[in-house]
Amino acid sequence: MQKIRLGVIGTGLAWDRLHLPALQQLQDKYEIAAVCDTDIEKARGAAAQLDLAQDRVYSGHRVMLRREDIGAVDVLVPIPENFDVAQDVIRAGKGLIAEKPLAATLEGAHDLIALKNRHGTKIMVAENFRYEEFSGIIKDALGQIGEVAYFIFNTGADFEKLEGKVYGLINDKFVVCDTKEEFFAKIAAMLPSVQG
Ligand SMILES: NC(=O)c1ccc[n+]([C@@H]2O[C@H](COP(=O)([O-])OP(=O)(O)OC[C@H]3O[C@@H](n4cnc5c(N)ncnc54)[C@H](O)[C@@H]3O)[C@@H](O)[C@H]2O)c1
């Protein structure tokens, strides 16, 4: 199988900690052809890790999308930017690997799906839970168990204690806050460079 030549837009935390390690295990399938970040130093840092030449480093994604040697693009920009950047990737005729959420609004996500249908583009939302074994088991069961009235998914947290709280993983730590403002402030304090 011919390798997919990949462009990367957004070389922040999710690139460094999630996508790059995964792609390093898939080197028989993907080859990284170019990287882009509006913060050019981040793009250069990512390129250095990959041994990419300087002419494969961009600060503007539209210029990078003109490259004919890119077949698909991995988009890892902050959520408010997802829609515009993903739209440009589809219009450039490249396959799209999008982070979740696909867009900041449901309407935006529907628009992107309509656009990819018009262009016949292949897209994939990189939501890793979707590819866990349990997702396949649930999918198979759906055809057999009739109409679903209620669904709960618990990965081990005590949701009764967490009711009314705002919680999530920040820098691999499970953080619980009383308000979303407090939670976002914790993200800003623990990961000052993260916009996404
Ligand atoms: N960090 C995580 O654990 C995680 C998990 C799941 C999903 N995601 C998703 O991944 C995406 C990125 O998150 P992150 O944590 O890496 O954020 P981040 O802020 O660390 O990185 C985003 C990068 O995109 C760059 N950028 C911003 N606008 C750009 C543009 N128009 N063109 C090119 N580069 C641009 C920024 O300079 C930054 O380097 C978000 O959509 C987020 O929802 C992140």
The ligand as a MOL file (V3000), in Angstrom:
LIG
                    3D

  0  0  0     0  0            999 V3000
M  V30 BEGIN CTAB
M  V30 COUNTS 44 48 0 0 0
M  V30 BEGIN ATOM
M  V30 1 N -4.8050 18.2870 24.2750 0
M  V30 2 C -5.6200 17.2500 24.3580 0
M  V30 3 O -5.5240 16.3630 25.2270 0
M  V30 4 C -6.7040 17.0890 23.3450 0
M  V30 5 C -7.4890 15.9650 23.4120 0
M  V30 6 C -8.4670 15.7930 22.4850 0
M  V30 7 C -8.6880 16.7410 21.5420 0
M  V30 8 N -7.9330 17.8440 21.4540 0 CHG=1
M  V30 9 C -8.2040 18.7930 20.3930 0
M  V30 10 O -7.0340 19.0680 19.6390 0
M  V30 11 C -7.0800 20.4010 19.1550 0
M  V30 12 C -5.8000 21.1110 19.5490 0
M  V30 13 O -5.6780 21.1070 20.9500 0
M  V30 14 P -4.2820 21.2920 21.6760 0
M  V30 15 O -4.4950 20.8140 23.0560 0
M  V30 16 O -3.1760 20.6870 20.8850 0 CHG=-1
M  V30 17 O -4.1280 22.8750 21.6660 0
M  V30 18 P -2.7880 23.7560 21.6430 0
M  V30 19 O -3.1990 25.1390 21.9370 0
M  V30 20 O -1.7190 23.1250 22.4640 0
M  V30 21 O -2.3010 23.6500 20.1290 0
M  V30 22 C -2.9710 24.2580 19.0760 0
M  V30 23 C -1.9170 24.7680 18.1110 0
M  V30 24 O -2.5600 25.2750 16.9470 0
M  V30 25 C -1.8830 26.4680 16.5480 0
M  V30 26 N -2.8200 27.2360 15.7290 0
M  V30 27 C -3.8550 28.0160 16.1190 0
M  V30 28 N -4.5560 28.4520 15.0490 0
M  V30 29 C -3.9180 27.9430 13.9590 0
M  V30 30 C -4.1450 28.0500 12.5560 0
M  V30 31 N -5.1730 28.7400 12.0620 0
M  V30 32 N -3.2800 27.4440 11.7190 0
M  V30 33 C -2.2120 26.7430 12.2090 0
M  V30 34 N -1.9670 26.5910 13.5210 0
M  V30 35 C -2.8090 27.1860 14.3850 0
M  V30 36 C -1.4530 27.1350 17.8480 0
M  V30 37 O -0.3630 28.0090 17.6510 0
M  V30 38 C -1.0650 25.9040 18.6830 0
M  V30 39 O 0.2920 25.5560 18.5400 0
M  V30 40 C -8.3530 21.0400 19.7560 0
M  V30 41 O -9.3680 20.9960 18.7710 0
M  V30 42 C -8.7010 20.1250 20.9140 0
M  V30 43 O -10.0910 20.0530 21.1370 0
M  V30 44 C -6.9320 18.0500 22.3550 0
M  V30 END ATOM
M  V30 BEGIN BOND
M  V30 1 1 1 2
M  V30 2 2 2 3
M  V30 3 1 2 4
M  V30 4 1 4 5
M  V30 5 2 4 44
M  V30 6 2 5 6
M  V30 7 1 6 7
M  V30 8 2 7 8
M  V30 9 1 8 9
M  V30 10 1 8 44
M  V30 11 1 9 10
M  V30 12 1 9 42
M  V30 13 1 10 11
M  V30 14 1 11 12
M  V30 15 1 11 40
M  V30 16 1 12 13
M  V30 17 1 13 14
M  V30 18 2 14 15
M  V30 19 1 14 16
M  V30 20 1 14 17
M  V30 21 1 17 18
M  V30 22 2 18 19
M  V30 23 1 18 20
M  V30 24 1 18 21
M  V30 25 1 21 22
M  V30 26 1 22 23
M  V30 27 1 23 24
M  V30 28 1 23 38
M  V30 29 1 24 25
M  V30 30 1 25 26
M  V30 31 1 25 36
M  V30 32 1 26 27
M  V30 33 1 26 35
M  V30 34 2 27 28
M  V30 35 1 28 29
M  V30 36 1 29 30
M  V30 37 2 29 35
M  V30 38 1 30 31
M  V30 39 2 30 32
M  V30 40 1 32 33
M  V30 41 2 33 34
M  V30 42 1 34 35
M  V30 43 1 36 37
M  V30 44 1 36 38
M  V30 45 1 38 39
M  V30 46 1 40 41
M  V30 47 1 40 42
M  V30 48 1 42 43
M  V30 END BOND
M  V30 END CTAB
M  END
